[in-house]
Amino acid sequence: MKLDATPTETTLTVTAFDAMHFLRIGAYTRSFVDEDGKGMTDERIFEELAGSVQRLGFSSTGLSGQANGYVLQDNETNYDFLMRRCRDANYECMIRVDGDKEELFVRGTVPSSPGAPPPARPTGPTLIFKQEIEHISLDMRLPVLGSAVTTWGYDVSSGKAVMGHCDENASSDEKLEKETGFQVASVEPLPASPLTVRRPDLAASDALDFIAKAERAYRQATFIVGEATLRTINFEATAGLNVNIKGVNGQFDGRYCVVKSMHRFDESANHTVLTLRRSGK
């Protein structure tokens, strides 16, 4: 609850949060291993985190099925730990609501193994500027890191460094774009933008390849970012969907991922505000 007061006007803003907010309470230190002492998969880790919140369900699609090595939550809230794990693998994380039930949903965006494409993101509504959209602000920026990503791990048993690499589109979004951010940035005289990621906790080349794909997709996913304010409340345009934006500009029209959906109710008008991103054009 927030109060803003002036000599002529007083505004009281009440903000409601979904169940993910409860993951922000308390900081914990623990390791994630199975009963037999082996590392957990990402799905098992996320399911355990969701289980710490009463009546919060869990589901996922397209996550890496590989068992992790030693995974440590180091004096972090469950929310910060969850976001860090999702950032490393470029997972999309959101709350899905069905009636009075809330569910933590995590979606993979890059293939975890050869020949296993990531699941396509569901398609939401088409939104047209000056019709459904009242105001929109979009920012296109060339990616400056990650055109080629090299990951380095370390095998303790052999004492040798292990390498992973990715220099091509891998995510479901990138494969749908006519021209991705890194392709736009590949023209002369712009230089290449390689990036090295060190992961001494990983010893398998396939795990390092996966992290390289995820890092490259993460760097490219914010080629275009922005915010759209809709004229009315729209419960169909929710986080985790692709929406089709039309009527803005030839450079910016197209499919966008909804990162966040926020509904504003006030005396003058009600609006849905969408946070958007796109990896190409």
Solvent accessible surface area in square Angstrom, and as a share of the most:
residue,aa,sasa,rsa
1,M,170,0.76
2,K,123,0.52
3,L,113,0.56
4,D,71,0.37
5,A,70,0.54
6,T,82,0.48
7,P,145,0.91
8,T,133,0.77
9,E,115,0.52
10,T,91,0.53
11,T,62,0.36
12,L,102,0.51
13,T,62,0.36
14,V,106,0.61
15,T,79,0.46
16,A,98,0.76
17,F,133,0.56
18,D,66,0.34
19,A,9,0.07
20,M,23,0.10
21,H,66,0.30
22,F,118,0.49
23,L,1,0.01
24,R,118,0.43
25,I,108,0.55
26,G,40,0.38
27,A,58,0.45
28,Y,98,0.37
29,T,90,0.52
30,R,74,0.27
31,S,49,0.31
32,F,2,0.01
33,V,61,0.35
34,D,34,0.18
35,E,162,0.72
36,D,101,0.52
37,G,53,0.51
38,K,138,0.59
39,G,14,0.14
40,M,11,0.05
41,T,34,0.20
42,D,11,0.06
43,E,84,0.38
44,R,94,0.34
45,I,0,0.00
46,F,0,0.00
47,E,93,0.41
48,E,74,0.33
49,L,0,0.00
50,A,1,0.01
51,G,61,0.58
52,S,65,0.42
53,V,16,0.09
54,Q,149,0.66
55,R,218,0.80
56,L,14,0.07
57,G,32,0.31
58,F,42,0.17
59,S,33,0.21
60,S,31,0.20
61,T,49,0.28
62,G,32,0.31
63,L,23,0.11
64,S,8,0.05
65,G,61,0.59
66,Q,58,0.26
67,A,68,0.53
68,N,30,0.15
69,G,45,0.43
70,Y,145,0.55
71,V,8,0.05
72,L,67,0.33
73,Q,0,0.00
74,D,84,0.43
75,N,110,0.56
76,E,32,0.14
77,T,28,0.16
78,N,10,0.05
79,Y,39,0.15
80,D,72,0.37
81,F,0,0.00
82,L,0,0.00
83,M,59,0.26
84,R,94,0.34
85,R,27,0.10
86,C,6,0.04
87,R,77,0.28
88,D,40,0.21
89,A,5,0.04
90,N,17,0.09
91,Y,15,0.06
92,E,18,0.08
93,C,31,0.19
94,M,19,0.09
95,I,26,0.13
96,R,108,0.39
97,V,99,0.57
98,D,112,0.58
99,G,70,0.67
100,D,138,0.72
101,K,147,0.62
102,E,52,0.23
103,E,49,0.22
104,L,0,0.00
105,F,20,0.08
106,V,0,0.00
107,R,4,0.01
108,G,0,0.00
109,T,7,0.04
110,V,2,0.01
111,P,19,0.12
112,S,27,0.17
113,S,51,0.33
114,P,134,0.84
115,G,83,0.80
116,A,41,0.31
117,P,107,0.67
118,P,15,0.09
119,P,40,0.25
120,A,82,0.63
121,R,13,0.05
122,P,74,0.46
123,T,114,0.66
124,G,20,0.19
125,P,29,0.18
126,T,61,0.36
127,L,1,0.00
128,I,53,0.27
129,F,57,0.24
130,K,144,0.61
131,Q,108,0.48
132,E,68,0.30
133,I,0,0.00
134,E,82,0.37
135,H,108,0.48
136,I,24,0.12
137,S,63,0.40
138,L,34,0.17
139,D,54,0.28
140,M,60,0.27
141,R,166,0.60
142,L,72,0.36
143,P,17,0.11
144,V,118,0.68
145,L,72,0.36
146,G,0,0.00
147,S,27,0.17
148,A,25,0.20
149,V,0,0.00
150,T,27,0.16
151,T,0,0.00
152,W,89,0.31
153,G,4,0.04
154,Y,97,0.37
155,D,37,0.19
156,V,126,0.72
157,S,108,0.69
158,S,63,0.41
159,G,42,0.41
160,K,140,0.59
161,A,67,0.52
162,V,29,0.16
163,M,97,0.43
164,G,2,0.02
165,H,79,0.35
166,C,9,0.05
167,D,82,0.43
168,E,122,0.54
169,N,37,0.19
170,A,9,0.07
171,S,5,0.04
172,S,15,0.10
173,D,19,0.10
174,E,5,0.02
175,K,131,0.56
176,L,103,0.51
177,E,25,0.11
178,K,193,0.82
179,E,67,0.30
180,T,1,0.01
181,G,0,0.00
182,F,9,0.04
183,Q,85,0.38
184,V,29,0.17
185,A,15,0.11
186,S,83,0.54
187,V,88,0.51
188,E,162,0.73
189,P,130,0.82
190,L,76,0.38
191,P,111,0.70
192,A,86,0.67
193,S,18,0.11
194,P,89,0.56
195,L,34,0.17
196,T,69,0.40
197,V,32,0.18
198,R,179,0.65
199,R,37,0.13
200,P,97,0.61
201,D,78,0.40
202,L,23,0.12
203,A,50,0.39
204,A,49,0.38
205,S,60,0.39
206,D,78,0.40
207,A,17,0.13
208,L,0,0.00
209,D,50,0.26
210,F,14,0.06
211,I,17,0.09
212,A,0,0.00
213,K,45,0.19
214,A,0,0.00
215,E,11,0.05
216,R,17,0.06
217,A,4,0.03
218,Y,82,0.31
219,R,74,0.27
220,Q,0,0.00
221,A,10,0.07
222,T,69,0.40
223,F,2,0.01
224,I,0,0.00
225,V,51,0.29
226,G,18,0.18
227,E,82,0.37
228,A,0,0.00
229,T,25,0.15
230,L,3,0.01
231,R,107,0.39
232,T,92,0.53
233,I,38,0.19
234,N,30,0.15
235,F,138,0.57
236,E,121,0.54
237,A,0,0.00
238,T,54,0.31
239,A,31,0.24
240,G,9,0.09
241,L,33,0.16
242,N,6,0.03
243,V,1,0.01
244,N,48,0.25
245,I,0,0.00
246,K,96,0.41
247,G,50,0.48
248,V,47,0.27
249,N,76,0.39
250,G,78,0.75
251,Q,93,0.41
252,F,46,0.19
253,D,46,0.24
254,G,16,0.16
255,R,65,0.24
256,Y,1,0.01
257,C,7,0.04
258,V,1,0.01
259,V,72,0.41
260,K,109,0.46
261,S,32,0.20
262,M,72,0.32
263,H,59,0.26
264,R,124,0.45
265,F,132,0.55
266,D,83,0.43
267,E,186,0.83
268,S,108,0.69
269,A,41,0.32
270,N,65,0.33
271,H,33,0.15
272,T,0,0.00
273,V,5,0.03
274,L,0,0.00
275,T,47,0.27
276,L,1,0.01
277,R,36,0.13
278,R,21,0.08
279,S,3,0.02
280,G,0,0.00
281,K,59,0.25
